[in-house]
Amino acid sequence: QVVLVESGGGLVQAGGTLRLACAARGGMLVRYNVGWFRQAPGKEREFVAGVLRNVDITDYSDSARSRFTITRVEADNTVYLQMSSLKPEDTAVYYCKMRARPLVTIELDYWGQGTQVTVSS
């Protein structure tokens, strides 16, 4: 089974930069679709960015596009999220998710523990 370990969160000022990492243990991350999500207190968890398995096709939310970049590095078995021009509204817990399909008729989602990102005014 694959375990996801996240890191890179912290406290930054508005306009600053952070690089989040999602490292996989016990499996090859390139085999799975991987996405970044975030959740602020009192709000629903929302999609931020994703990358497809085996290829480098990516997708972003409107708020992330042009500011964030998702990258998979096979040598590191890690998916990164480079975040620039951060805003206070980016403050949230950021989660890494992978999707597996053990059977033809079922999909399973696996989540990392989350990492806190706080952007001050």
Residue frames relative to the residue before (quaternion, step in Angstrom):
aa qw qx qy qz dx dy dz
Q 1.0000 0.0000 0.0000 0.0000 0.00 0.00 0.00
V 0.3965 -0.7237 0.5251 0.2080 3.55 -1.15 0.72
V 0.1384 -0.7640 0.6271 0.0627 3.55 -1.05 0.90
L 0.2509 -0.7731 0.5697 0.1218 3.56 -0.91 0.97
V 0.0935 -0.7907 0.6048 0.0127 3.56 -0.89 1.02
E 0.1673 -0.8152 0.5524 0.0481 3.56 -0.62 1.19
S 0.0485 0.7784 -0.6245 0.0422 3.54 -1.25 0.58
G 0.6180 0.6075 -0.3927 0.3078 3.56 -1.32 0.10
G 0.5207 0.6414 -0.4214 0.3742 3.59 1.21 -0.15
G 0.1675 0.7899 -0.5791 0.1120 3.54 -1.29 0.30
L 0.5742 -0.5661 0.4696 0.3596 3.52 -1.36 -0.28
V 0.0705 0.7903 -0.6027 0.0851 3.57 -0.79 1.07
Q 0.5015 -0.6240 0.5047 0.3230 3.55 -1.30 0.34
A 0.6561 -0.4978 0.3861 0.4156 3.55 -1.23 0.44
G 0.7588 0.3179 -0.2719 0.4993 3.55 -0.91 0.97
G 0.5638 0.6323 -0.3651 0.3861 3.57 1.27 -0.19
T 0.4076 -0.7063 0.5417 0.2039 3.53 -1.41 0.02
L 0.0063 -0.7664 0.6423 0.0047 3.56 -1.17 0.73
R 0.1713 -0.7563 0.6206 0.1162 3.56 -1.24 0.54
L 0.1751 -0.7933 0.5797 0.0631 3.54 -0.53 1.24
A 0.1597 -0.7851 0.5935 0.0764 3.57 -1.16 0.66
C 0.1022 -0.7558 0.6451 0.0469 3.54 -1.12 0.81
A 0.0592 -0.8246 0.5622 -0.0223 3.58 -0.25 1.31
A 0.2795 -0.7687 0.5580 0.1400 3.57 -0.97 0.91
R 0.1079 -0.7697 0.6275 0.0469 3.54 -1.09 0.85
G 0.8066 0.2864 -0.2158 0.4699 3.56 -0.90 0.93
G 0.8011 0.1132 -0.0782 0.5825 3.58 1.24 0.19
M 0.5147 -0.6278 0.4889 0.3194 3.55 -1.32 0.23
L 0.3994 -0.7617 0.4668 0.2060 3.54 -0.49 1.23
V 0.5781 0.6124 -0.3679 0.3943 3.59 1.14 -0.57
R 0.6123 0.5775 -0.3451 0.4153 3.61 1.19 -0.41
Y 0.7600 0.3780 -0.1719 0.5000 3.59 1.21 -0.41
N 0.4846 -0.5852 0.5534 0.3412 3.53 -1.28 0.47
V 0.0908 -0.8103 0.5789 0.0007 3.58 -0.86 0.99
G 0.0179 -0.8138 0.5805 -0.0181 3.55 -0.97 0.86
W 0.3152 -0.6970 0.6076 0.2135 3.51 -1.35 0.41
F 0.0560 -0.7746 0.6299 -0.0061 3.55 -1.01 0.96
R 0.1258 -0.7861 0.5968 0.1002 3.57 -1.24 0.31
Q 0.0879 -0.7895 0.6067 0.0281 3.53 -1.22 0.57
A 0.1973 -0.7629 0.6094 0.0878 3.55 -0.80 1.11
P 0.6536 -0.5219 0.3594 0.4139 3.63 -1.14 0.48
G 0.8336 0.1870 -0.1604 0.4944 3.57 -0.86 0.99
K 0.6836 0.4531 -0.2830 0.4973 3.58 1.27 0.05
E 0.5748 -0.5767 0.4576 0.3572 3.54 -1.31 0.36
R 0.5369 -0.5968 0.4833 0.3493 3.54 -1.21 0.55
E 0.0955 -0.8270 0.5540 0.0057 3.58 -0.83 0.99
F 0.5513 -0.6151 0.4690 0.3127 3.53 -1.23 0.64
V 0.1843 -0.7849 0.5850 0.0885 3.57 -1.06 0.82
A 0.7746 -0.2039 0.1920 0.5671 3.58 0.70 -1.10
G 0.0369 -0.8079 0.5880 0.0102 3.58 -1.19 0.54
V 0.1488 -0.7594 0.6261 0.0958 3.55 -1.31 0.42
L 0.4350 -0.7211 0.4853 0.2350 3.58 -0.94 0.93
R 0.5821 -0.5874 0.4361 0.3550 3.56 -1.19 0.57
N 0.8598 0.1995 -0.1745 0.4364 3.53 -1.22 0.76
V 0.7626 0.2440 -0.1497 0.5802 3.59 1.20 -0.41
D 0.4990 -0.6777 0.4675 0.2706 3.58 -1.29 0.29
I 0.3171 0.7392 -0.5254 0.2774 3.58 1.09 0.64
T 0.0783 -0.8201 0.5667 -0.0129 3.58 -0.76 1.08
D 0.1157 -0.7646 0.6292 0.0786 3.53 -1.35 0.32
Y 0.1251 -0.8039 0.5807 0.0286 3.56 -1.15 0.71
S 0.5040 -0.5821 0.5307 0.3543 3.52 -1.29 0.37
D 0.6634 -0.5075 0.3569 0.4184 3.57 -1.22 0.35
S 0.6745 0.5053 -0.2990 0.4476 3.59 0.98 -0.80
A 0.7002 0.4724 -0.2652 0.4650 3.59 1.12 -0.64
R 0.5709 0.6261 -0.3755 0.3758 3.56 1.08 -0.70
S 0.8094 0.2158 -0.2397 0.4907 3.56 -1.00 1.03
R 0.7369 0.3637 -0.2327 0.5201 3.62 1.22 -0.26
F 0.7695 0.2943 -0.1474 0.5472 3.60 1.06 -0.77
T 0.0960 -0.7783 0.6181 0.0548 3.56 -1.22 0.58
I 0.1764 -0.7748 0.6003 0.0908 3.58 -0.80 1.05
T 0.0052 -0.8059 0.5887 -0.0633 3.56 -0.90 1.02
R 0.1897 -0.7529 0.6188 0.1189 3.58 -1.04 0.83
V 0.1022 -0.7798 0.6170 0.0292 3.56 -0.83 1.05
E 0.3464 -0.7849 0.4771 0.1907 3.58 -0.27 1.28
A 0.6289 0.5550 -0.3395 0.4257 3.60 0.98 -0.79
D 0.7183 0.4038 -0.2311 0.5172 3.59 1.13 -0.65
N 0.2699 -0.7606 0.5218 0.2764 3.59 1.28 -0.40
T 0.5475 0.6077 -0.3466 0.4592 3.53 1.10 0.87
V 0.2033 -0.7306 0.6366 0.1400 3.55 -1.20 0.67
Y 0.1890 -0.8009 0.5644 0.0653 3.56 -0.80 1.07
L 0.1394 -0.7395 0.6475 0.1199 3.53 -1.32 0.44
Q 0.1560 -0.7854 0.5970 0.0485 3.55 -0.43 1.29
M 0.0604 -0.8160 0.5745 -0.0221 3.58 -0.62 1.16
S 0.0214 -0.7997 0.5986 -0.0402 3.56 -0.73 1.14
S 0.8137 0.2309 -0.1905 0.4982 3.57 -1.32 0.34
L 0.1036 0.8470 -0.5130 0.0932 3.55 0.94 0.92
K 0.2062 -0.7707 0.5983 0.0741 3.52 -1.16 0.83
P 0.6495 -0.5180 0.3700 0.4158 3.62 -1.16 0.43
E 0.6527 0.5250 -0.3180 0.4441 3.61 1.05 -0.67
D 0.5599 0.5755 -0.3903 0.4505 3.60 1.29 -0.03
T 0.4614 0.6958 -0.4371 0.3345 3.60 1.27 -0.20
A 0.3456 0.7046 -0.5448 0.2954 3.58 -0.69 1.14
V 0.4853 -0.5631 0.5457 0.3866 3.52 -1.39 -0.08
Y 0.2093 -0.7936 0.5646 0.0873 3.57 -0.75 1.08
Y 0.1288 -0.8075 0.5755 0.0117 3.54 -0.85 1.09
C 0.2872 -0.7151 0.6132 0.1737 3.53 -1.20 0.71
K 0.0465 -0.8056 0.5906 -0.0045 3.59 -0.96 0.88
M 0.1028 -0.7544 0.6437 0.0776 3.56 -1.14 0.74
R 0.2459 -0.7678 0.5773 0.1291 3.56 -1.12 0.71
A 0.1062 -0.7885 0.6055 0.0179 3.53 -0.83 1.12
R 0.1748 -0.7636 0.6130 0.1030 3.56 -1.24 0.53
P 0.1084 -0.8452 0.5217 0.0423 3.59 0.27 1.28
L 0.7650 0.1776 -0.1075 0.6096 3.58 1.22 -0.52
V 0.6623 -0.5223 0.3623 0.3966 3.53 -1.22 0.47
T 0.7842 0.3693 -0.1567 0.4734 3.57 0.99 -0.89
I 0.7525 0.3528 -0.2103 0.5148 3.62 1.19 0.08
E 0.1566 -0.7530 0.6339 0.0813 3.54 -1.18 0.80
L 0.1363 -0.7867 0.5993 0.0577 3.58 -1.06 0.81
D 0.2259 -0.7718 0.5843 0.1091 3.56 -0.97 0.94
Y 0.1104 -0.7804 0.6144 0.0353 3.56 -0.99 0.94
W 0.1920 -0.8179 0.5406 0.0425 3.55 -0.81 1.10
G 0.4417 -0.6392 0.5587 0.2901 3.52 -1.26 0.54
Q 0.6776 -0.5243 0.3452 0.3831 3.56 -1.31 0.11
G 0.4978 -0.6588 0.4183 0.3784 3.59 1.22 -0.37
T 0.0773 -0.7763 0.6240 0.0446 3.56 -1.20 0.61
Q 0.4233 -0.7409 0.4739 0.2177 3.57 -0.85 1.03
V 0.0717 -0.7565 0.6495 0.0267 3.55 -1.02 0.95
T 0.0041 -0.7977 0.6016 -0.0421 3.57 -0.73 1.10
V 0.0941 -0.7958 0.5982 0.0084 3.56 -0.75 1.11
S 0.2364 -0.7940 0.5488 0.1116 3.58 -0.59 1.15
S 0.5705 -0.6108 0.4362 0.3334 3.56 -1.23 0.56
